[in-house]
Amino acid sequence: MAAQEVWKSFGIADRFGFSIVGGHGHCQLPAIQKPEVSAFVEKFLLGNKSIDTKIATTPYKSDLTPWITWK
């Protein structure tokens, strides 16, 4: 989440996303995450600029203010 704030500060927030989904083996892509990965492939590899890549899926909540004092 802190890295996402850095990307936002550079004005390139659409180039960063994260998805934390448990309950599967390492290096496996569960079906629920396929649309998220596909969005980045579609936008940045295939050039479809209309795709929304503002993805931040996590079961965790964090207070970032101790680390991001410039925000």
mmJSON file of the N, C-alpha and C atoms, coordinates in Angstrom:
{"data_MODEL":{"atom_site":{
"group_PDB":["ATOM","ATOM","ATOM","ATOM","ATOM","ATOM","ATOM","ATOM","ATOM","ATOM","ATOM","ATOM","ATOM","ATOM","ATOM","ATOM","ATOM","ATOM","ATOM","ATOM","ATOM","ATOM","ATOM","ATOM","ATOM","ATOM","ATOM","ATOM","ATOM","ATOM","ATOM","ATOM","ATOM","ATOM","ATOM","ATOM","ATOM","ATOM","ATOM","ATOM","ATOM","ATOM","ATOM","ATOM","ATOM","ATOM","ATOM","ATOM","ATOM","ATOM","ATOM","ATOM","ATOM","ATOM","ATOM","ATOM","ATOM","ATOM","ATOM","ATOM","ATOM","ATOM","ATOM","ATOM","ATOM","ATOM","ATOM","ATOM","ATOM","ATOM","ATOM","ATOM","ATOM","ATOM","ATOM","ATOM","ATOM","ATOM","ATOM","ATOM","ATOM","ATOM","ATOM","ATOM","ATOM","ATOM","ATOM","ATOM","ATOM","ATOM","ATOM","ATOM","ATOM","ATOM","ATOM","ATOM","ATOM","ATOM","ATOM","ATOM","ATOM","ATOM","ATOM","ATOM","ATOM","ATOM","ATOM","ATOM","ATOM","ATOM","ATOM","ATOM","ATOM","ATOM","ATOM","ATOM","ATOM","ATOM","ATOM","ATOM","ATOM","ATOM","ATOM","ATOM","ATOM","ATOM","ATOM","ATOM","ATOM","ATOM","ATOM","ATOM","ATOM","ATOM","ATOM","ATOM","ATOM","ATOM","ATOM","ATOM","ATOM","ATOM","ATOM","ATOM","ATOM","ATOM","ATOM","ATOM","ATOM","ATOM","ATOM","ATOM","ATOM","ATOM","ATOM","ATOM","ATOM","ATOM","ATOM","ATOM","ATOM","ATOM","ATOM","ATOM","ATOM","ATOM","ATOM","ATOM","ATOM","ATOM","ATOM","ATOM","ATOM","ATOM","ATOM","ATOM","ATOM","ATOM","ATOM","ATOM","ATOM","ATOM","ATOM","ATOM","ATOM","ATOM","ATOM","ATOM","ATOM","ATOM","ATOM","ATOM","ATOM","ATOM","ATOM","ATOM","ATOM","ATOM","ATOM","ATOM","ATOM","ATOM","ATOM","ATOM","ATOM","ATOM","ATOM","ATOM","ATOM","ATOM","ATOM","ATOM","ATOM"],
"id":[1,2,3,4,5,6,7,8,9,10,11,12,13,14,15,16,17,18,19,20,21,22,23,24,25,26,27,28,29,30,31,32,33,34,35,36,37,38,39,40,41,42,43,44,45,46,47,48,49,50,51,52,53,54,55,56,57,58,59,60,61,62,63,64,65,66,67,68,69,70,71,72,73,74,75,76,77,78,79,80,81,82,83,84,85,86,87,88,89,90,91,92,93,94,95,96,97,98,99,100,101,102,103,104,105,106,107,108,109,110,111,112,113,114,115,116,117,118,119,120,121,122,123,124,125,126,127,128,129,130,131,132,133,134,135,136,137,138,139,140,141,142,143,144,145,146,147,148,149,150,151,152,153,154,155,156,157,158,159,160,161,162,163,164,165,166,167,168,169,170,171,172,173,174,175,176,177,178,179,180,181,182,183,184,185,186,187,188,189,190,191,192,193,194,195,196,197,198,199,200,201,202,203,204,205,206,207,208,209,210,211,212,213],
"type_symbol":["N","C","C","N","C","C","N","C","C","N","C","C","N","C","C","N","C","C","N","C","C","N","C","C","N","C","C","N","C","C","N","C","C","N","C","C","N","C","C","N","C","C","N","C","C","N","C","C","N","C","C","N","C","C","N","C","C","N","C","C","N","C","C","N","C","C","N","C","C","N","C","C","N","C","C","N","C","C","N","C","C","N","C","C","N","C","C","N","C","C","N","C","C","N","C","C","N","C","C","N","C","C","N","C","C","N","C","C","N","C","C","N","C","C","N","C","C","N","C","C","N","C","C","N","C","C","N","C","C","N","C","C","N","C","C","N","C","C","N","C","C","N","C","C","N","C","C","N","C","C","N","C","C","N","C","C","N","C","C","N","C","C","N","C","C","N","C","C","N","C","C","N","C","C","N","C","C","N","C","C","N","C","C","N","C","C","N","C","C","N","C","C","N","C","C","N","C","C","N","C","C","N","C","C","N","C","C","N","C","C","N","C","C"],
"label_atom_id":["N","CA","C","N","CA","C","N","CA","C","N","CA","C","N","CA","C","N","CA","C","N","CA","C","N","CA","C","N","CA","C","N","CA","C","N","CA","C","N","CA","C","N","CA","C","N","CA","C","N","CA","C","N","CA","C","N","CA","C","N","CA","C","N","CA","C","N","CA","C","N","CA","C","N","CA","C","N","CA","C","N","CA","C","N","CA","C","N","CA","C","N","CA","C","N","CA","C","N","CA","C","N","CA","C","N","CA","C","N","CA","C","N","CA","C","N","CA","C","N","CA","C","N","CA","C","N","CA","C","N","CA","C","N","CA","C","N","CA","C","N","CA","C","N","CA","C","N","CA","C","N","CA","C","N","CA","C","N","CA","C","N","CA","C","N","CA","C","N","CA","C","N","CA","C","N","CA","C","N","CA","C","N","CA","C","N","CA","C","N","CA","C","N","CA","C","N","CA","C","N","CA","C","N","CA","C","N","CA","C","N","CA","C","N","CA","C","N","CA","C","N","CA","C","N","CA","C","N","CA","C","N","CA","C","N","CA","C","N","CA","C","N","CA","C","N","CA","C"],
"label_alt_id":[null,null,null,null,null,null,null,null,null,null,null,null,null,null,null,null,null,null,null,null,null,null,null,null,null,null,null,null,null,null,null,null,null,null,null,null,null,null,null,null,null,null,null,null,null,null,null,null,null,null,null,null,null,null,null,null,null,null,null,null,null,null,null,null,null,null,null,null,null,null,null,null,null,null,null,null,null,null,null,null,null,null,null,null,null,null,null,null,null,null,null,null,null,null,null,null,null,null,null,null,null,null,null,null,null,null,null,null,null,null,null,null,null,null,null,null,null,null,null,null,null,null,null,null,null,null,null,null,null,null,null,null,null,null,null,null,null,null,null,null,null,null,null,null,null,null,null,null,null,null,null,null,null,null,null,null,null,null,null,null,null,null,null,null,null,null,null,null,null,null,null,null,null,null,null,null,null,null,null,null,null,null,null,null,null,null,null,null,null,null,null,null,null,null,null,null,null,null,null,null,null,null,null,null,null,null,null,null,null,null,null,null,null],
"label_comp_id":["MET","MET","MET","ALA","ALA","ALA","ALA","ALA","ALA","GLN","GLN","GLN","GLU","GLU","GLU","VAL","VAL","VAL","TRP","TRP","TRP","LYS","LYS","LYS","SER","SER","SER","PHE","PHE","PHE","GLY","GLY","GLY","ILE","ILE","ILE","ALA","ALA","ALA","ASP","ASP","ASP","ARG","ARG","ARG","PHE","PHE","PHE","GLY","GLY","GLY","PHE","PHE","PHE","SER","SER","SER","ILE","ILE","ILE","VAL","VAL","VAL","GLY","GLY","GLY","GLY","GLY","GLY","HIS","HIS","HIS","GLY","GLY","GLY","HIS","HIS","HIS","CYS","CYS","CYS","GLN","GLN","GLN","LEU","LEU","LEU","PRO","PRO","PRO","ALA","ALA","ALA","ILE","ILE","ILE","GLN","GLN","GLN","LYS","LYS","LYS","PRO","PRO","PRO","GLU","GLU","GLU","VAL","VAL","VAL","SER","SER","SER","ALA","ALA","ALA","PHE","PHE","PHE","VAL","VAL","VAL","GLU","GLU","GLU","LYS","LYS","LYS","PHE","PHE","PHE","LEU","LEU","LEU","LEU","LEU","LEU","GLY","GLY","GLY","ASN","ASN","ASN","LYS","LYS","LYS","SER","SER","SER","ILE","ILE","ILE","ASP","ASP","ASP","THR","THR","THR","LYS","LYS","LYS","ILE","ILE","ILE","ALA","ALA","ALA","THR","THR","THR","THR","THR","THR","PRO","PRO","PRO","TYR","TYR","TYR","LYS","LYS","LYS","SER","SER","SER","ASP","ASP","ASP","LEU","LEU","LEU","THR","THR","THR","PRO","PRO","PRO","TRP","TRP","TRP","ILE","ILE","ILE","THR","THR","THR","TRP","TRP","TRP","LYS","LYS","LYS"],
"label_asym_id":["A","A","A","A","A","A","A","A","A","A","A","A","A","A","A","A","A","A","A","A","A","A","A","A","A","A","A","A","A","A","A","A","A","A","A","A","A","A","A","A","A","A","A","A","A","A","A","A","A","A","A","A","A","A","A","A","A","A","A","A","A","A","A","A","A","A","A","A","A","A","A","A","A","A","A","A","A","A","A","A","A","A","A","A","A","A","A","A","A","A","A","A","A","A","A","A","A","A","A","A","A","A","A","A","A","A","A","A","A","A","A","A","A","A","A","A","A","A","A","A","A","A","A","A","A","A","A","A","A","A","A","A","A","A","A","A","A","A","A","A","A","A","A","A","A","A","A","A","A","A","A","A","A","A","A","A","A","A","A","A","A","A","A","A","A","A","A","A","A","A","A","A","A","A","A","A","A","A","A","A","A","A","A","A","A","A","A","A","A","A","A","A","A","A","A","A","A","A","A","A","A","A","A","A","A","A","A","A","A","A","A","A","A"],
"label_entity_id":["1","1","1","1","1","1","1","1","1","1","1","1","1","1","1","1","1","1","1","1","1","1","1","1","1","1","1","1","1","1","1","1","1","1","1","1","1","1","1","1","1","1","1","1","1","1","1","1","1","1","1","1","1","1","1","1","1","1","1","1","1","1","1","1","1","1","1","1","1","1","1","1","1","1","1","1","1","1","1","1","1","1","1","1","1","1","1","1","1","1","1","1","1","1","1","1","1","1","1","1","1","1","1","1","1","1","1","1","1","1","1","1","1","1","1","1","1","1","1","1","1","1","1","1","1","1","1","1","1","1","1","1","1","1","1","1","1","1","1","1","1","1","1","1","1","1","1","1","1","1","1","1","1","1","1","1","1","1","1","1","1","1","1","1","1","1","1","1","1","1","1","1","1","1","1","1","1","1","1","1","1","1","1","1","1","1","1","1","1","1","1","1","1","1","1","1","1","1","1","1","1","1","1","1","1","1","1","1","1","1","1","1","1"],
"label_seq_id":[1,1,1,2,2,2,3,3,3,4,4,4,5,5,5,6,6,6,7,7,7,8,8,8,9,9,9,10,10,10,11,11,11,12,12,12,13,13,13,14,14,14,15,15,15,16,16,16,17,17,17,18,18,18,19,19,19,20,20,20,21,21,21,22,22,22,23,23,23,24,24,24,25,25,25,26,26,26,27,27,27,28,28,28,29,29,29,30,30,30,31,31,31,32,32,32,33,33,33,34,34,34,35,35,35,36,36,36,37,37,37,38,38,38,39,39,39,40,40,40,41,41,41,42,42,42,43,43,43,44,44,44,45,45,45,46,46,46,47,47,47,48,48,48,49,49,49,50,50,50,51,51,51,52,52,52,53,53,53,54,54,54,55,55,55,56,56,56,57,57,57,58,58,58,59,59,59,60,60,60,61,61,61,62,62,62,63,63,63,64,64,64,65,65,65,66,66,66,67,67,67,68,68,68,69,69,69,70,70,70,71,71,71],
"pdbx_PDB_ins_code":[null,null,null,null,null,null,null,null,null,null,null,null,null,null,null,null,null,null,null,null,null,null,null,null,null,null,null,null,null,null,null,null,null,null,null,null,null,null,null,null,null,null,null,null,null,null,null,null,null,null,null,null,null,null,null,null,null,null,null,null,null,null,null,null,null,null,null,null,null,null,null,null,null,null,null,null,null,null,null,null,null,null,null,null,null,null,null,null,null,null,null,null,null,null,null,null,null,null,null,null,null,null,null,null,null,null,null,null,null,null,null,null,null,null,null,null,null,null,null,null,null,null,null,null,null,null,null,null,null,null,null,null,null,null,null,null,null,null,null,null,null,null,null,null,null,null,null,null,null,null,null,null,null,null,null,null,null,null,null,null,null,null,null,null,null,null,null,null,null,null,null,null,null,null,null,null,null,null,null,null,null,null,null,null,null,null,null,null,null,null,null,null,null,null,null,null,null,null,null,null,null,null,null,null,null,null,null,null,null,null,null,null,null],
"Cartn_x":[0.827,0.0,0.868,2.011,2.908,3.478,3.839,4.366,3.317,2.056,0.989,0.955,1.178,1.197,2.369,3.499,4.647,4.302,3.715,3.314,2.322,1.391,0.437,1.167,2.171,2.898,3.627,3.987,4.645,3.64,2.349,1.322,1.127,1.558,1.442,0.755,-0.254,-0.951,-1.57,-1.918,-2.537,-1.553,-0.27,0.752,1.078,0.378,0.648,-0.667,-0.673,-1.834,-1.387,-2.217,-1.89,-3.163,-3.022,-4.152,-3.665,-4.17,-3.771,-4.962,-4.857,-5.915,-5.265,-5.694,-5.125,-5.889,-5.483,-6.199,-5.812,-4.606,-4.143,-2.638,-2.111,-0.685,0.134,1.387,2.314,2.434,2.518,2.649,1.422,0.299,-0.949,-1.782,-2.527,-3.399,-4.844,-5.481,-6.868,-7.777,-8.869,-9.801,-10.232,-10.372,-10.824,-9.825,-8.547,-7.529,-7.267,-7.787,-7.527,-7.966,-9.13,-9.505,-8.523,-7.95,-6.996,-5.709,-5.199,-3.991,-4.281,-5.409,-5.795,-5.887,-6.316,-6.417,-5.051,-4.024,-2.677,-2.122,-2.346,-1.891,-2.587,-3.888,-4.671,-4.211,-3.974,-3.62,-2.172,-1.242,0.167,0.88,0.386,1.007,0.243,-1.077,-1.889,-2.359,-2.092,-2.328,-3.747,-4.623,-6.001,-6.049,-5.969,-5.884,-7.176,-8.28,-9.558,-9.741,-8.817,-8.928,-8.583,-9.369,-9.14,-8.17,-7.027,-6.044,-5.862,-6.839,-6.787,-7.259,-6.316,-6.627,-5.885,-6.6,-6.01,-6.891,-6.678,-7.473,-6.65,-7.107,-6.403,-7.375,-7.205,-8.045,-7.512,-6.388,-5.723,-5.959,-5.995,-6.059,-4.779,-4.166,-2.918,-2.964,-2.392,-2.22,-0.847,-0.816,0.448,1.047,0.332,0.807,2.167,2.555,3.901,5.014,4.744,5.764,5.63,4.458,4.23,3.842,4.829,4.585,4.389,4.752,4.676,3.343,2.462,1.191,0.224],
"Cartn_y":[-1.187,0.0,1.246,1.183,2.336,2.574,1.515,1.666,2.302,1.951,2.532,4.053,4.54,5.973,6.651,5.962,6.511,6.646,5.615,5.674,6.825,7.001,8.112,9.445,9.605,10.87,11.197,10.182,10.382,10.57,10.458,10.634,9.428,8.272,7.058,5.93,6.3,5.321,4.183,4.438,3.384,2.276,2.479,1.477,0.571,0.747,-0.063,-0.601,-1.873,-2.488,-3.667,-4.075,-5.269,-6.009,-7.296,-8.152,-9.253,-9.262,-10.265,-11.187,-12.381,-13.379,-14.68,-15.183,-16.414,-17.651,-18.773,-20.022,-20.755,-20.487,-21.185,-21.375,-22.273,-22.551,-21.401,-21.366,-20.349,-20.445,-19.301,-19.203,-19.717,-19.753,-20.094,-18.827,-18.723,-17.582,-18.045,-17.739,-18.145,-17.376,-17.969,-17.374,-15.972,-15.719,-14.406,-13.289,-13.642,-12.644,-12.482,-13.358,-13.276,-11.949,-11.399,-10.098,-8.979,-9.05,-8.026,-8.095,-9.287,-9.46,-9.105,-9.538,-9.246,-7.742,-6.982,-5.525,-4.917,-5.323,-4.789,-5.236,-6.478,-6.971,-6.19,-6.039,-5.34,-3.883,-3.208,-1.788,-1.552,-2.248,-1.916,-2.761,-3.93,-4.733,-4.646,-4.509,-4.47,-3.065,-2.085,-0.69,-0.176,-0.881,-0.425,0.548,1.832,2.861,3.062,2.461,2.651,1.692,0.776,-0.224,0.404,0.107,0.602,-0.335,0.18,-0.626,-0.143,0.541,0.954,-0.224,-1.119,-2.364,-2.397,-2.577,-2.678,-3.604,-4.89,-5.883,-6.473,-6.262,-6.806,-6.97,-8.016,-8.172,-7.381,-6.691,-6.008,-4.505,-3.887,-2.433,-1.987,-0.951,-0.463,1.054,1.547,2.982,3.341,4.033,4.358,5.679,6.441,7.777,7.796,6.787,6.842,6.788,6.217,6.051,7.064,7.641,8.581,9.927,10.654,11.935,13.063,12.862,13.891,13.941,13.038,12.966,14.021],
"Cartn_z":[0.0,0.0,0.0,0.675,0.682,-0.71,-1.406,-2.768,-3.686,-3.491,-4.291,-4.116,-2.908,-2.654,-3.368,-3.471,-4.192,-5.671,-6.259,-7.667,-7.877,-6.938,-7.032,-7.04,-6.188,-6.101,-7.396,-8.168,-9.459,-10.593,-10.271,-11.286,-12.2,-11.735,-12.551,-11.768,-11.008,-10.159,-10.955,-12.22,-13.028,-13.376,-13.152,-13.47,-12.299,-11.211,-10.019,-9.477,-9.17,-8.545,-7.716,-6.805,-6.038,-5.692,-5.544,-5.223,-4.293,-3.084,-2.099,-1.883,-2.412,-2.296,-1.836,-0.713,-0.18,-0.616,-0.058,-0.29,-1.563,-2.075,-3.271,-3.173,-3.982,-3.972,-4.528,-4.15,-4.634,-6.154,-6.81,-8.274,-9.019,-8.372,-9.042,-9.147,-10.237,-10.447,-10.307,-9.167,-9.013,-9.967,-10.324,-11.288,-10.884,-9.587,-9.121,-9.46,-9.654,-9.963,-11.465,-12.27,-13.718,-14.33,-13.969,-14.548,-14.179,-12.999,-12.573,-13.393,-13.569,-14.377,-15.833,-16.32,-17.708,-17.966,-16.982,-17.142,-17.429,-16.696,-16.92,-18.266,-18.635,-19.94,-21.053,-20.93,-21.951,-22.11,-20.987,-21.05,-21.46,-20.818,-21.006,-22.049,-22.359,-23.416,-24.729,-24.643,-25.856,-26.227,-25.353,-25.684,-25.565,-24.869,-24.697,-23.517,-23.788,-22.741,-21.96,-22.406,-21.712,-20.531,-20.34,-19.269,-17.921,-16.903,-15.54,-14.819,-14.412,-13.689,-12.251,-11.715,-10.31,-9.464,-9.174,-8.49,-7.162,-6.086,-4.757,-3.93,-4.094,-3.392,-2.243,-1.032,0.122,1.294,2.065,3.255,4.449,4.271,5.371,5.319,6.465,6.597,7.296,6.791,7.372,7.508,8.585,8.774,8.226,7.112,6.463,6.916,7.704,8.078,8.777,9.551,10.129,9.088,7.923,6.885,5.763,5.624,4.533,5.147,5.561,6.232,5.226,3.977,2.94,2.24,2.551,1.847,2.352],
"occupancy":[1.0,1.0,1.0,1.0,1.0,1.0,1.0,1.0,1.0,1.0,1.0,1.0,1.0,1.0,1.0,1.0,1.0,1.0,1.0,1.0,1.0,1.0,1.0,1.0,1.0,1.0,1.0,1.0,1.0,1.0,1.0,1.0,1.0,1.0,1.0,1.0,1.0,1.0,1.0,1.0,1.0,1.0,1.0,1.0,1.0,1.0,1.0,1.0,1.0,1.0,1.0,1.0,1.0,1.0,1.0,1.0,1.0,1.0,1.0,1.0,1.0,1.0,1.0,1.0,1.0,1.0,1.0,1.0,1.0,1.0,1.0,1.0,1.0,1.0,1.0,1.0,1.0,1.0,1.0,1.0,1.0,1.0,1.0,1.0,1.0,1.0,1.0,1.0,1.0,1.0,1.0,1.0,1.0,1.0,1.0,1.0,1.0,1.0,1.0,1.0,1.0,1.0,1.0,1.0,1.0,1.0,1.0,1.0,1.0,1.0,1.0,1.0,1.0,1.0,1.0,1.0,1.0,1.0,1.0,1.0,1.0,1.0,1.0,1.0,1.0,1.0,1.0,1.0,1.0,1.0,1.0,1.0,1.0,1.0,1.0,1.0,1.0,1.0,1.0,1.0,1.0,1.0,1.0,1.0,1.0,1.0,1.0,1.0,1.0,1.0,1.0,1.0,1.0,1.0,1.0,1.0,1.0,1.0,1.0,1.0,1.0,1.0,1.0,1.0,1.0,1.0,1.0,1.0,1.0,1.0,1.0,1.0,1.0,1.0,1.0,1.0,1.0,1.0,1.0,1.0,1.0,1.0,1.0,1.0,1.0,1.0,1.0,1.0,1.0,1.0,1.0,1.0,1.0,1.0,1.0,1.0,1.0,1.0,1.0,1.0,1.0,1.0,1.0,1.0,1.0,1.0,1.0,1.0,1.0,1.0,1.0,1.0,1.0],
"B_iso_or_equiv":[0.0,0.0,0.0,0.0,0.0,0.0,0.0,0.0,0.0,0.0,0.0,0.0,0.0,0.0,0.0,0.0,0.0,0.0,0.0,0.0,0.0,0.0,0.0,0.0,0.0,0.0,0.0,0.0,0.0,0.0,0.0,0.0,0.0,0.0,0.0,0.0,0.0,0.0,0.0,0.0,0.0,0.0,0.0,0.0,0.0,0.0,0.0,0.0,0.0,0.0,0.0,0.0,0.0,0.0,0.0,0.0,0.0,0.0,0.0,0.0,0.0,0.0,0.0,0.0,0.0,0.0,0.0,0.0,0.0,0.0,0.0,0.0,0.0,0.0,0.0,0.0,0.0,0.0,0.0,0.0,0.0,0.0,0.0,0.0,0.0,0.0,0.0,0.0,0.0,0.0,0.0,0.0,0.0,0.0,0.0,0.0,0.0,0.0,0.0,0.0,0.0,0.0,0.0,0.0,0.0,0.0,0.0,0.0,0.0,0.0,0.0,0.0,0.0,0.0,0.0,0.0,0.0,0.0,0.0,0.0,0.0,0.0,0.0,0.0,0.0,0.0,0.0,0.0,0.0,0.0,0.0,0.0,0.0,0.0,0.0,0.0,0.0,0.0,0.0,0.0,0.0,0.0,0.0,0.0,0.0,0.0,0.0,0.0,0.0,0.0,0.0,0.0,0.0,0.0,0.0,0.0,0.0,0.0,0.0,0.0,0.0,0.0,0.0,0.0,0.0,0.0,0.0,0.0,0.0,0.0,0.0,0.0,0.0,0.0,0.0,0.0,0.0,0.0,0.0,0.0,0.0,0.0,0.0,0.0,0.0,0.0,0.0,0.0,0.0,0.0,0.0,0.0,0.0,0.0,0.0,0.0,0.0,0.0,0.0,0.0,0.0,0.0,0.0,0.0,0.0,0.0,0.0,0.0,0.0,0.0,0.0,0.0,0.0],
"pdbx_formal_charge":[null,null,null,null,null,null,null,null,null,null,null,null,null,null,null,null,null,null,null,null,null,null,null,null,null,null,null,null,null,null,null,null,null,null,null,null,null,null,null,null,null,null,null,null,null,null,null,null,null,null,null,null,null,null,null,null,null,null,null,null,null,null,null,null,null,null,null,null,null,null,null,null,null,null,null,null,null,null,null,null,null,null,null,null,null,null,null,null,null,null,null,null,null,null,null,null,null,null,null,null,null,null,null,null,null,null,null,null,null,null,null,null,null,null,null,null,null,null,null,null,null,null,null,null,null,null,null,null,null,null,null,null,null,null,null,null,null,null,null,null,null,null,null,null,null,null,null,null,null,null,null,null,null,null,null,null,null,null,null,null,null,null,null,null,null,null,null,null,null,null,null,null,null,null,null,null,null,null,null,null,null,null,null,null,null,null,null,null,null,null,null,null,null,null,null,null,null,null,null,null,null,null,null,null,null,null,null,null,null,null,null,null,null],
"auth_seq_id":[1,1,1,2,2,2,3,3,3,4,4,4,5,5,5,6,6,6,7,7,7,8,8,8,9,9,9,10,10,10,11,11,11,12,12,12,13,13,13,14,14,14,15,15,15,16,16,16,17,17,17,18,18,18,19,19,19,20,20,20,21,21,21,22,22,22,23,23,23,24,24,24,25,25,25,26,26,26,27,27,27,28,28,28,29,29,29,30,30,30,31,31,31,32,32,32,33,33,33,34,34,34,35,35,35,36,36,36,37,37,37,38,38,38,39,39,39,40,40,40,41,41,41,42,42,42,43,43,43,44,44,44,45,45,45,46,46,46,47,47,47,48,48,48,49,49,49,50,50,50,51,51,51,52,52,52,53,53,53,54,54,54,55,55,55,56,56,56,57,57,57,58,58,58,59,59,59,60,60,60,61,61,61,62,62,62,63,63,63,64,64,64,65,65,65,66,66,66,67,67,67,68,68,68,69,69,69,70,70,70,71,71,71],
"auth_comp_id":["MET","MET","MET","ALA","ALA","ALA","ALA","ALA","ALA","GLN","GLN","GLN","GLU","GLU","GLU","VAL","VAL","VAL","TRP","TRP","TRP","LYS","LYS","LYS","SER","SER","SER","PHE","PHE","PHE","GLY","GLY","GLY","ILE","ILE","ILE","ALA","ALA","ALA","ASP","ASP","ASP","ARG","ARG","ARG","PHE","PHE","PHE","GLY","GLY","GLY","PHE","PHE","PHE","SER","SER","SER","ILE","ILE","ILE","VAL","VAL","VAL","GLY","GLY","GLY","GLY","GLY","GLY","HIS","HIS","HIS","GLY","GLY","GLY","HIS","HIS","HIS","CYS","CYS","CYS","GLN","GLN","GLN","LEU","LEU","LEU","PRO","PRO","PRO","ALA","ALA","ALA","ILE","ILE","ILE","GLN","GLN","GLN","LYS","LYS","LYS","PRO","PRO","PRO","GLU","GLU","GLU","VAL","VAL","VAL","SER","SER","SER","ALA","ALA","ALA","PHE","PHE","PHE","VAL","VAL","VAL","GLU","GLU","GLU","LYS","LYS","LYS","PHE","PHE","PHE","LEU","LEU","LEU","LEU","LEU","LEU","GLY","GLY","GLY","ASN","ASN","ASN","LYS","LYS","LYS","SER","SER","SER","ILE","ILE","ILE","ASP","ASP","ASP","THR","THR","THR","LYS","LYS","LYS","ILE","ILE","ILE","ALA","ALA","ALA","THR","THR","THR","THR","THR","THR","PRO","PRO","PRO","TYR","TYR","TYR","LYS","LYS","LYS","SER","SER","SER","ASP","ASP","ASP","LEU","LEU","LEU","THR","THR","THR","PRO","PRO","PRO","TRP","TRP","TRP","ILE","ILE","ILE","THR","THR","THR","TRP","TRP","TRP","LYS","LYS","LYS"],
"auth_asym_id":["A","A","A","A","A","A","A","A","A","A","A","A","A","A","A","A","A","A","A","A","A","A","A","A","A","A","A","A","A","A","A","A","A","A","A","A","A","A","A","A","A","A","A","A","A","A","A","A","A","A","A","A","A","A","A","A","A","A","A","A","A","A","A","A","A","A","A","A","A","A","A","A","A","A","A","A","A","A","A","A","A","A","A","A","A","A","A","A","A","A","A","A","A","A","A","A","A","A","A","A","A","A","A","A","A","A","A","A","A","A","A","A","A","A","A","A","A","A","A","A","A","A","A","A","A","A","A","A","A","A","A","A","A","A","A","A","A","A","A","A","A","A","A","A","A","A","A","A","A","A","A","A","A","A","A","A","A","A","A","A","A","A","A","A","A","A","A","A","A","A","A","A","A","A","A","A","A","A","A","A","A","A","A","A","A","A","A","A","A","A","A","A","A","A","A","A","A","A","A","A","A","A","A","A","A","A","A","A","A","A","A","A","A"],
"auth_atom_id":["N","CA","C","N","CA","C","N","CA","C","N","CA","C","N","CA","C","N","CA","C","N","CA","C","N","CA","C","N","CA","C","N","CA","C","N","CA","C","N","CA","C","N","CA","C","N","CA","C","N","CA","C","N","CA","C","N","CA","C","N","CA","C","N","CA","C","N","CA","C","N","CA","C","N","CA","C","N","CA","C","N","CA","C","N","CA","C","N","CA","C","N","CA","C","N","CA","C","N","CA","C","N","CA","C","N","CA","C","N","CA","C","N","CA","C","N","CA","C","N","CA","C","N","CA","C","N","CA","C","N","CA","C","N","CA","C","N","CA","C","N","CA","C","N","CA","C","N","CA","C","N","CA","C","N","CA","C","N","CA","C","N","CA","C","N","CA","C","N","CA","C","N","CA","C","N","CA","C","N","CA","C","N","CA","C","N","CA","C","N","CA","C","N","CA","C","N","CA","C","N","CA","C","N","CA","C","N","CA","C","N","CA","C","N","CA","C","N","CA","C","N","CA","C","N","CA","C","N","CA","C","N","CA","C","N","CA","C","N","CA","C","N","CA","C","N","CA","C"],
"pdbx_PDB_model_num":[1,1,1,1,1,1,1,1,1,1,1,1,1,1,1,1,1,1,1,1,1,1,1,1,1,1,1,1,1,1,1,1,1,1,1,1,1,1,1,1,1,1,1,1,1,1,1,1,1,1,1,1,1,1,1,1,1,1,1,1,1,1,1,1,1,1,1,1,1,1,1,1,1,1,1,1,1,1,1,1,1,1,1,1,1,1,1,1,1,1,1,1,1,1,1,1,1,1,1,1,1,1,1,1,1,1,1,1,1,1,1,1,1,1,1,1,1,1,1,1,1,1,1,1,1,1,1,1,1,1,1,1,1,1,1,1,1,1,1,1,1,1,1,1,1,1,1,1,1,1,1,1,1,1,1,1,1,1,1,1,1,1,1,1,1,1,1,1,1,1,1,1,1,1,1,1,1,1,1,1,1,1,1,1,1,1,1,1,1,1,1,1,1,1,1,1,1,1,1,1,1,1,1,1,1,1,1,1,1,1,1,1,1]
}}}
